[in-house]
Amino acid sequence: PFCVKELPNLQKQHAALKSAGIEVLAINVGEPKERVEKFLSKKDRLEFPILLDSDSQVASDYNLVGIPTFILIDAKGKIKSRSHNLPEDYQNFLK
């Protein structure tokens, strides 16, 4: 799946995102915990947390229509960007 292919890119970008004050959270949608743990055990360690949305409630709350979806939320909780790729100019959205 495309979301799995994006993990290495997100991992590469993580240090720059963190230094820009951006907290990265990956959310797995609709998979049981055991399956996610098995998948992650086969991958290199990720520098950001993977949260579980087994019942897809978070996906519903944010009206996700495809995966992956990158949502940039500012410190006040306002959604600044929503896309299926991490925007290259993500820092501009946080001003």
N, CA, C and O atoms as a Tinker XYZ file with bonds, in Angstrom:
   380  protein
     1  N      0.821000   -1.209000    0.000000    73     2
     2  CA     0.000000    0.000000    0.000000    64     1     3
     3  C      0.861000    1.267000    0.000000    63     2     4     5
     4  O      1.992000    1.270000    0.485000    81     3
     5  N      0.305000    2.319000   -0.546000    73     3     6
     6  CA     1.025000    3.585000   -0.656000    64     5     7
     7  C      1.420000    4.122000    0.715000    63     6     8     9
     8  O      2.485000    4.724000    0.859000    81     7
     9  N      0.576000    3.913000    1.722000    73     7    10
    10  CA     0.901000    4.422000    3.061000    64     9    11
    11  C      2.188000    3.793000    3.587000    63    10    12    13
    12  O      2.977000    4.461000    4.255000    81    11
    13  N      2.402000    2.516000    3.292000    73    11    14
    14  CA     3.626000    1.837000    3.725000    64    13    15
    15  C      4.830000    2.406000    2.983000    63    14    16    17
    16  O      5.909000    2.552000    3.558000    81    15
    17  N      4.643000    2.725000    1.714000    73    15    18
    18  CA     5.736000    3.292000    0.916000    64    17    19
    19  C      6.134000    4.681000    1.407000    63    18    20    21
    20  O      7.269000    5.107000    1.194000    81    19
    21  N      5.227000    5.384000    2.052000    73    19    22
    22  CA     5.515000    6.728000    2.550000    64    21    23
    23  C      6.287000    6.726000    3.867000    63    22    24    25
    24  O      6.898000    7.737000    4.214000    81    23
    25  N      6.276000    5.629000    4.601000    73    23    26
    26  CA     6.953000    5.589000    5.904000    64    25    27
    27  C      8.437000    5.938000    5.826000    63    26    28    29
    28  O      8.903000    6.731000    6.645000    81    27
    29  N      9.209000    5.382000    4.874000    73    27    30
    30  CA    10.628000    5.765000    4.812000    64    29    31
    31  C     10.822000    7.258000    4.540000    63    30    32    33
    32  O     11.731000    7.873000    5.097000    81    31
    33  N      9.982000    7.842000    3.694000    73    31    34
    34  CA    10.074000    9.277000    3.413000    64    33    35
    35  C      9.766000   10.086000    4.670000    63    34    36    37
    36  O     10.458000   11.057000    4.973000    81    35
    37  N      8.751000    9.694000    5.383000    73    35    38
    38  CA     8.397000   10.393000    6.618000    64    37    39
    39  C      9.511000   10.250000    7.648000    63    38    40    41
    40  O      9.811000   11.193000    8.380000    81    39
    41  N     10.117000    9.079000    7.702000    73    39    42
    42  CA    11.240000    8.859000    8.614000    64    41    43
    43  C     12.402000    9.789000    8.256000    63    42    44    45
    44  O     13.029000   10.369000    9.142000    81    43
    45  N     12.689000    9.930000    6.958000    73    43    46
    46  CA    13.778000   10.818000    6.514000    64    45    47
    47  C     13.495000   12.269000    6.889000    63    46    48    49
    48  O     14.406000   13.008000    7.264000    81    47
    49  N     12.244000   12.669000    6.788000    73    47    50
    50  CA    11.849000   14.051000    7.053000    64    49    51
    51  C     11.684000   14.339000    8.543000    63    50    52    53
    52  O     11.612000   15.501000    8.942000    81    51
    53  N     11.625000   13.305000    9.360000    73    51    54
    54  CA    11.275000   13.470000   10.771000    64    53    55
    55  C     12.167000   14.470000   11.503000    63    54    56    57
    56  O     11.652000   15.315000   12.234000    81    55
    57  N     13.481000   14.399000   11.329000    73    55    58
    58  CA    14.384000   15.306000   12.056000    64    57    59
    59  C     14.106000   16.758000   11.688000    63    58    60    61
    60  O     14.063000   17.625000   12.560000    81    59
    61  N     13.918000   17.024000   10.397000    73    59    62
    62  CA    13.626000   18.395000    9.960000    64    61    63
    63  C     12.270000   18.850000   10.485000    63    62    64    65
    64  O     12.119000   19.996000   10.909000    81    63
    65  N     11.299000   17.969000   10.459000    73    63    66
    66  CA     9.976000   18.307000   10.977000    64    65    67
    67  C     10.046000   18.615000   12.469000    63    66    68    69
    68  O      9.460000   19.588000   12.944000    81    67
    69  N     10.767000   17.778000   13.196000    73    67    70
    70  CA    10.895000   17.971000   14.643000    64    69    71
    71  C     11.590000   19.292000   14.954000    63    70    72    73
    72  O     11.171000   20.015000   15.859000    81    71
    73  N     12.651000   19.612000   14.210000    73    71    74
    74  CA    13.365000   20.869000   14.462000    64    73    75
    75  C     12.514000   22.083000   14.103000    63    74    76    77
    76  O     12.759000   23.184000   14.596000    81    75
    77  N     11.513000   21.885000   13.243000    73    75    78
    78  CA    10.591000   22.971000   12.894000    64    77    79
    79  C      9.431000   23.053000   13.886000    63    78    80    81
    80  O      8.517000   23.860000   13.721000    81    79
    81  N      9.481000   22.210000   14.916000    73    79    82
    82  CA     8.430000   22.244000   15.925000    64    81    83
    83  C      7.205000   21.432000   15.560000    63    82    84    85
    84  O      6.133000   21.625000   16.133000    81    83
    85  N      7.359000   20.517000   14.600000    73    83    86
    86  CA     6.232000   19.706000   14.154000    64    85    87
    87  C      6.323000   18.330000   14.795000    63    86    88    89
    88  O      7.332000   17.635000   14.671000    81    87
    89  N      5.266000   17.953000   15.473000    73    87    90
    90  CA     5.205000   16.623000   16.074000    64    89    91
    91  C      4.575000   15.671000   15.068000    63    90    92    93
    92  O      3.482000   15.928000   14.564000    81    91
    93  N      5.251000   14.590000   14.780000    73    91    94
    94  CA     4.767000   13.603000   13.821000    64    93    95
    95  C      4.094000   12.461000   14.569000    63    94    96    97
    96  O      4.669000   11.875000   15.486000    81    95
    97  N      2.885000   12.162000   14.170000    73    95    98
    98  CA     2.151000   11.013000   14.689000    64    97    99
    99  C      1.620000   10.250000   13.486000    63    98   100   101
   100  O      0.953000   10.830000   12.629000    81    99
   101  N      1.904000    8.982000   13.414000    73    99   102
   102  CA     1.318000    8.140000   12.374000    64   101   103
   103  C      0.145000    7.410000   13.005000    63   102   104   105
   104  O      0.224000    6.953000   14.145000    81   103
   105  N     -0.927000    7.306000   12.265000    73   103   106
   106  CA    -2.113000    6.636000   12.788000    64   105   107
   107  C     -2.471000    5.489000   11.858000    63   106   108   109
   108  O     -2.724000    5.690000   10.670000    81   107
   109  N     -2.488000    4.291000   12.409000    73   107   110
   110  CA    -2.903000    3.127000   11.649000    64   109   111
   111  C     -4.414000    3.012000   11.775000    63   110   112   113
   112  O     -4.954000    3.016000   12.881000    81   111
   113  N     -5.090000    2.909000   10.644000    73   111   114
   114  CA    -6.550000    2.897000   10.635000    64   113   115
   115  C     -7.076000    1.492000   10.332000    63   114   116   117
   116  O     -6.727000    0.882000    9.321000    81   115
   117  N     -7.914000    1.006000   11.226000    73   115   118
   118  CA    -8.676000   -0.201000   10.972000    64   117   119
   119  C     -7.966000   -1.526000   11.121000    63   118   120   121
   120  O     -8.530000   -2.562000   10.767000    81   119
   121  N     -6.759000   -1.531000   11.628000    73   119   122
   122  CA    -6.015000   -2.782000   11.786000    64   121   123
   123  C     -5.942000   -3.166000   13.266000    63   122   124   125
   124  O     -5.838000   -2.290000   14.124000    81   123
   125  N     -5.995000   -4.448000   13.568000    73   123   126
   126  CA    -5.834000   -4.870000   14.965000    64   125   127
   127  C     -4.396000   -4.665000   15.445000    63   126   128   129
   128  O     -3.452000   -4.701000   14.656000    81   127
   129  N     -4.254000   -4.453000   16.734000    73   127   130
   130  CA    -2.954000   -4.172000   17.345000    64   129   131
   131  C     -1.912000   -5.236000   16.998000    63   130   132   133
   132  O     -0.768000   -4.904000   16.690000    81   131
   133  N     -2.295000   -6.490000   17.046000    73   131   134
   134  CA    -1.351000   -7.582000   16.785000    64   133   135
   135  C     -0.777000   -7.500000   15.372000    63   134   136   137
   136  O      0.413000   -7.736000   15.166000    81   135
   137  N     -1.612000   -7.169000   14.416000    73   135   138
   138  CA    -1.150000   -7.065000   13.019000    64   137   139
   139  C     -0.182000   -5.896000   12.854000    63   138   140   141
   140  O      0.819000   -6.007000   12.145000    81   139
   141  N     -0.481000   -4.787000   13.504000    73   139   142
   142  CA     0.399000   -3.612000   13.436000    64   141   143
   143  C      1.738000   -3.937000   14.087000    63   142   144   145
   144  O      2.790000   -3.615000   13.534000    81   143
   145  N      1.709000   -4.569000   15.251000    73   143   146
   146  CA     2.956000   -4.937000   15.932000    64   145   147
   147  C      3.796000   -5.884000   15.078000    63   146   148   149
   148  O      5.016000   -5.735000   15.008000    81   147
   149  N      3.161000   -6.845000   14.436000    73   147   150
   150  CA     3.882000   -7.784000   13.566000    64   149   151
   151  C      4.525000   -7.039000   12.399000    63   150   152   153
   152  O      5.682000   -7.293000   12.064000    81   151
   153  N      3.790000   -6.130000   11.784000    73   151   154
   154  CA     4.316000   -5.334000   10.674000    64   153   155
   155  C      5.516000   -4.504000   11.127000    63   154   156   157
   156  O      6.552000   -4.485000   10.463000    81   155
   157  N      5.370000   -3.822000   12.257000    73   155   158
   158  CA     6.445000   -2.953000   12.741000    64   157   159
   159  C      7.682000   -3.740000   13.162000    63   158   160   161
   160  O      8.798000   -3.227000   13.081000    81   159
   161  N      7.497000   -4.967000   13.607000    73   159   162
   162  CA     8.650000   -5.778000   14.015000    64   161   163
   163  C      9.553000   -6.115000   12.835000    63   162   164   165
   164  O     10.718000   -6.467000   13.024000    81   163
   165  N      9.026000   -6.009000   11.625000    73   163   166
   166  CA     9.799000   -6.312000   10.416000    64   165   167
   167  C     10.436000   -5.064000    9.814000    63   166   168   169
   168  O     11.182000   -5.162000    8.839000    81   167
   169  N     10.157000   -3.905000   10.375000    73   167   170
   170  CA    10.657000   -2.634000    9.846000    64   169   171
   171  C     11.764000   -2.090000   10.729000    63   170   172   173
   172  O     11.895000   -2.463000   11.895000    81   171
   173  N     12.567000   -1.191000   10.145000    73   171   174
   174  CA    13.523000   -0.446000   10.958000    64   173   175
   175  C     12.733000    0.396000   11.945000    63   174   176   177
   176  O     11.591000    0.773000   11.679000    81   175
   177  N     13.339000    0.686000   13.075000    73   175   178
   178  CA    12.677000    1.478000   14.120000    64   177   179
   179  C     12.296000    2.857000   13.585000    63   178   180   181
   180  O     13.114000    3.545000   12.974000    81   179
   181  N     11.066000    3.244000   13.818000    73   179   182
   182  CA    10.600000    4.567000   13.419000    64   181   183
   183  C     10.809000    5.528000   14.577000    63   182   184   185
   184  O     10.701000    5.141000   15.741000    81   183
   185  N     11.107000    6.774000   14.259000    73   183   186
   186  CA    11.404000    7.788000   15.273000    64   185   187
   187  C     10.156000    8.513000   15.775000    63   186   188   189
   188  O     10.256000    9.441000   16.577000    81   187
   189  N      9.001000    8.098000   15.311000    73   187   190
   190  CA     7.760000    8.754000   15.721000    64   189   191
   191  C      6.757000    7.671000   16.122000    63   190   192   193
   192  O      6.868000    6.526000   15.683000    81   191
   193  N      5.784000    8.032000   16.954000    73   191   194
   194  CA     4.833000    7.026000   17.427000    64   193   195
   195  C      3.813000    6.622000   16.364000    63   194   196   197
   196  O      3.421000    7.419000   15.512000    81   195
   197  N      3.401000    5.366000   16.443000    73   195   198
   198  CA     2.318000    4.848000   15.613000    64   197   199
   199  C      1.127000    4.646000   16.544000    63   198   200   201
   200  O      1.184000    3.840000   17.473000    81   199
   201  N      0.069000    5.370000   16.292000    73   199   202
   202  CA    -1.140000    5.262000   17.102000    64   201   203
   203  C     -2.131000    4.339000   16.402000    63   202   204   205
   204  O     -2.137000    4.244000   15.175000    81   203
   205  N     -2.954000    3.669000   17.170000    73   203   206
   206  CA    -3.931000    2.744000   16.609000    64   205   207
   207  C     -5.319000    3.367000   16.595000    63   206   208   209
   208  O     -5.784000    3.915000   17.594000    81   207
   209  N     -5.965000    3.271000   15.449000    73   207   210
   210  CA    -7.348000    3.701000   15.290000    64   209   211
   211  C     -8.134000    2.486000   14.791000    63   210   212   213
   212  O     -8.693000    2.491000   13.694000    81   211
   213  N     -8.158000    1.455000   15.621000    73   211   214
   214  CA    -8.728000    0.165000   15.220000    64   213   215
   215  C    -10.188000    0.258000   14.805000    63   214   216   217
   216  O    -10.628000   -0.471000   13.915000    81   215
   217  N    -10.944000    1.148000   15.440000    73   215   218
   218  CA   -12.360000    1.275000   15.095000    64   217   219
   219  C    -12.618000    2.403000   14.093000    63   218   220   221
   220  O    -13.771000    2.721000   13.801000    81   219
   221  N    -11.558000    3.003000   13.570000    73   219   222
   222  CA   -11.622000    4.058000   12.543000    64   221   223
   223  C    -12.328000    5.322000   13.012000    63   222   224   225
   224  O    -12.803000    6.100000   12.184000    81   223
   225  N    -12.407000    5.542000   14.315000    73   223   226
   226  CA   -13.079000    6.731000   14.836000    64   225   227
   227  C    -12.330000    8.010000   14.481000    63   226   228   229
   228  O    -12.948000    9.000000   14.090000    81   227
   229  N    -11.002000    7.999000   14.612000    73   227   230
   230  CA   -10.211000    9.190000   14.269000    64   229   231
   231  C    -10.340000    9.481000   12.778000    63   230   232   233
   232  O    -10.487000   10.636000   12.379000    81   231
   233  N    -10.285000    8.442000   11.962000    73   231   234
   234  CA   -10.448000    8.615000   10.516000    64   233   235
   235  C    -11.793000    9.259000   10.208000    63   234   236   237
   236  O    -11.885000   10.134000    9.347000    81   235
   237  N    -12.818000    8.834000   10.901000    73   235   238
   238  CA   -14.148000    9.411000   10.721000    64   237   239
   239  C    -14.191000   10.860000   11.198000    63   238   240   241
   240  O    -14.746000   11.724000   10.521000    81   239
   241  N    -13.605000   11.122000   12.362000    73   239   242
   242  CA   -13.605000   12.479000   12.915000    64   241   243
   243  C    -12.926000   13.484000   11.987000    63   242   244   245
   244  O    -13.335000   14.643000   11.914000    81   243
   245  N    -11.884000   13.035000   11.275000    73   243   246
   246  CA   -11.141000   13.923000   10.381000    64   245   247
   247  C    -11.557000   13.756000    8.921000    63   246   248   249
   248  O    -10.902000   14.290000    8.026000    81   247
   249  N    -12.635000   13.021000    8.677000    73   247   250
   250  CA   -13.176000   12.830000    7.331000    64   249   251
   251  C    -12.127000   12.362000    6.333000    63   250   252   253
   252  O    -12.024000   12.903000    5.232000    81   251
   253  N    -11.347000   11.355000    6.718000    73   251   254
   254  CA   -10.330000   10.834000    5.812000    64   253   255
   255  C    -11.002000   10.101000    4.666000    63   254   256   257
   256  O    -11.893000    9.278000    4.878000    81   255
   257  N    -10.566000   10.407000    3.443000    73   255   258
   258  CA   -11.119000    9.748000    2.265000    64   257   259
   259  C    -10.081000    8.882000    1.566000    63   258   260   261
   260  O    -10.399000    8.191000    0.599000    81   259
   261  N     -8.865000    8.913000    2.039000    73   259   262
   262  CA    -7.803000    8.098000    1.469000    64   261   263
   263  C     -6.644000    8.010000    2.433000    63   262   264   265
   264  O     -6.488000    8.834000    3.334000    81   263
   265  N     -5.836000    6.991000    2.221000    73   263   266
   266  CA    -4.679000    6.777000    3.084000    64   265   267
   267  C     -3.469000    6.616000    2.187000    63   266   268   269
   268  O     -3.535000    5.866000    1.213000    81   267
   269  N     -2.375000    7.284000    2.471000    73   267   270
   270  CA    -2.149000    8.134000    3.636000    64   269   271
   271  C     -2.755000    9.520000    3.446000    63   270   272   273
   272  O     -2.945000    9.983000    2.321000    81   271
   273  N     -3.047000   10.154000    4.537000    73   271   274
   274  CA    -3.455000   11.549000    4.558000    64   273   275
   275  C     -2.558000   12.262000    5.559000    63   274   276   277
   276  O     -2.401000   11.825000    6.699000    81   275
   277  N     -1.978000   13.360000    5.113000    73   275   278
   278  CA    -1.127000   14.178000    5.976000    64   277   279
   279  C     -1.933000   15.400000    6.373000    63   278   280   281
   280  O     -2.379000   16.167000    5.520000    81   279
   281  N     -2.115000   15.574000    7.667000    73   279   282
   282  CA    -2.863000   16.718000    8.179000    64   281   283
   283  C     -1.915000   17.522000    9.052000    63   282   284   285
   284  O     -1.366000   17.008000   10.027000    81   283
   285  N     -1.727000   18.783000    8.699000    73   283   286
   286  CA    -0.906000   19.677000    9.511000    64   285   287
   287  C     -1.841000   20.505000   10.375000    63   286   288   289
   288  O     -2.692000   21.237000    9.869000    81   287
   289  N     -1.672000   20.380000   11.681000    73   287   290
   290  CA    -2.519000   21.075000   12.647000    64   289   291
   291  C     -1.625000   22.006000   13.447000    63   290   292   293
   292  O     -0.608000   21.578000   13.992000    81   291
   293  N     -2.001000   23.284000   13.520000    73   291   294
   294  CA    -1.156000   24.234000   14.245000    64   293   295
   295  C     -1.350000   24.090000   15.756000    63   294   296   297
   296  O     -2.167000   23.294000   16.218000    81   295
   297  N     -0.591000   24.868000   16.504000    73   295   298
   298  CA    -0.600000   24.773000   17.968000    64   297   299
   299  C     -1.966000   25.105000   18.568000    63   298   300   301
   300  O     -2.257000   24.711000   19.697000    81   299
   301  N     -2.802000   25.825000   17.826000    73   299   302
   302  CA    -4.137000   26.180000   18.305000    64   301   303
   303  C     -5.186000   25.141000   17.914000    63   302   304   305
   304  O     -6.366000   25.290000   18.232000    81   303
   305  N     -4.744000   24.082000   17.219000    73   303   306
   306  CA    -5.666000   23.026000   16.825000    64   305   307
   307  C     -6.339000   23.250000   15.487000    63   306   308   309
   308  O     -7.240000   22.497000   15.116000    81   307
   309  N     -5.919000   24.269000   14.755000    73   307   310
   310  CA    -6.513000   24.570000   13.452000    64   309   311
   311  C     -5.814000   23.762000   12.361000    63   310   312   313
   312  O     -4.585000   23.719000   12.300000    81   311
   313  N     -6.606000   23.127000   11.506000    73   311   314
   314  CA    -6.034000   22.386000   10.379000    64   313   315
   315  C     -5.521000   23.386000    9.353000    63   314   316   317
   316  O     -6.274000   24.217000    8.844000    81   315
   317  N     -4.225000   23.292000    9.059000    73   315   318
   318  CA    -3.578000   24.216000    8.127000    64   317   319
   319  C     -3.411000   23.606000    6.740000    63   318   320   321
   320  O     -3.343000   24.328000    5.746000    81   319
   321  N     -3.346000   22.282000    6.672000    73   319   322
   322  CA    -3.142000   21.608000    5.392000    64   321   323
   323  C     -3.643000   20.180000    5.500000    63   322   324   325
   324  O     -3.564000   19.546000    6.552000    81   323
   325  N     -4.162000   19.691000    4.377000    73   323   326
   326  CA    -4.608000   18.298000    4.290000    64   325   327
   327  C     -4.279000   17.829000    2.877000    63   326   328   329
   328  O     -4.732000   18.423000    1.898000    81   327
   329  N     -3.491000   16.760000    2.774000    73   327   330
   330  CA    -3.135000   16.235000    1.453000    64   329   331
   331  C     -2.730000   14.770000    1.580000    63   330   332   333
   332  O     -2.605000   14.238000    2.683000    81   331
   333  N     -2.531000   14.140000    0.445000    73   331   334
   334  CA    -2.125000   12.734000    0.448000    64   333   335
   335  C     -0.614000   12.579000    0.370000    63   334   336   337
   336  O     -0.102000   11.460000    0.378000    81   335
   337  N      0.096000   13.688000    0.294000    73   335   338
   338  CA     1.563000   13.693000    0.342000    64   337   339
   339  C      1.979000   14.751000    1.349000    63   338   340   341
   340  O      1.263000   15.731000    1.557000    81   339
   341  N      3.127000   14.557000    1.970000    73   339   342
   342  CA     3.651000   15.580000    2.865000    64   341   343
   343  C      4.049000   16.779000    2.021000    63   342   344   345
   344  O      4.918000   16.651000    1.158000    81   343
   345  N      3.437000   17.950000    2.242000    73   343   346
   346  CA     3.787000   19.125000    1.443000    64   345   347
   347  C      5.255000   19.492000    1.628000    63   346   348   349
   348  O      5.759000   19.535000    2.750000    81   347
   349  N      5.937000   19.756000    0.504000    73   347   350
   350  CA     7.349000   20.129000    0.585000    64   349   351
   351  C      7.534000   21.449000    1.321000    63   350   352   353
   352  O      8.564000   21.674000    1.957000    81   351
   353  N      6.540000   22.316000    1.233000    73   351   354
   354  CA     6.625000   23.627000    1.879000    64   353   355
   355  C      5.836000   23.645000    3.191000    63   354   356   357
   356  O      5.195000   24.640000    3.528000    81   355
   357  N      5.895000   22.535000    3.922000    73   355   358
   358  CA     5.104000   22.397000    5.143000    64   357   359
   359  C      5.343000   23.516000    6.141000    63   358   360   361
   360  O      4.432000   23.872000    6.889000    81   359
   361  N      6.554000   24.086000    6.175000    73   359   362
   362  CA     6.846000   25.143000    7.150000    64   361   363
   363  C      5.999000   26.384000    6.895000    63   362   364   365
   364  O      5.675000   27.114000    7.832000    81   363
   365  N      5.638000   26.631000    5.646000    73   363   366
   366  CA     4.816000   27.798000    5.324000    64   365   367
   367  C      3.416000   27.699000    5.926000    63   366   368   369
   368  O      2.787000   28.718000    6.211000    81   367
   369  N      2.936000   26.493000    6.116000    73   367   370
   370  CA     1.596000   26.305000    6.659000    64   369   371
   371  C      1.536000   26.596000    8.152000    63   370   372   373
   372  O      0.454000   26.790000    8.707000    81   371
   373  N      2.678000   26.626000    8.794000    73   371   374
   374  CA     2.704000   26.760000   10.246000    64   373   375
   375  C      2.960000   28.176000   10.712000    63   374   376   377
   376  O      3.139000   28.414000   11.907000    81   375
   377  N      2.980000   29.107000    9.800000    73   375   378
   378  CA     3.222000   30.509000   10.165000    64   377   379
   379  C      1.937000   31.177000   10.577000    63   378   380
   380  O      1.938000   32.360000   10.919000    81   379
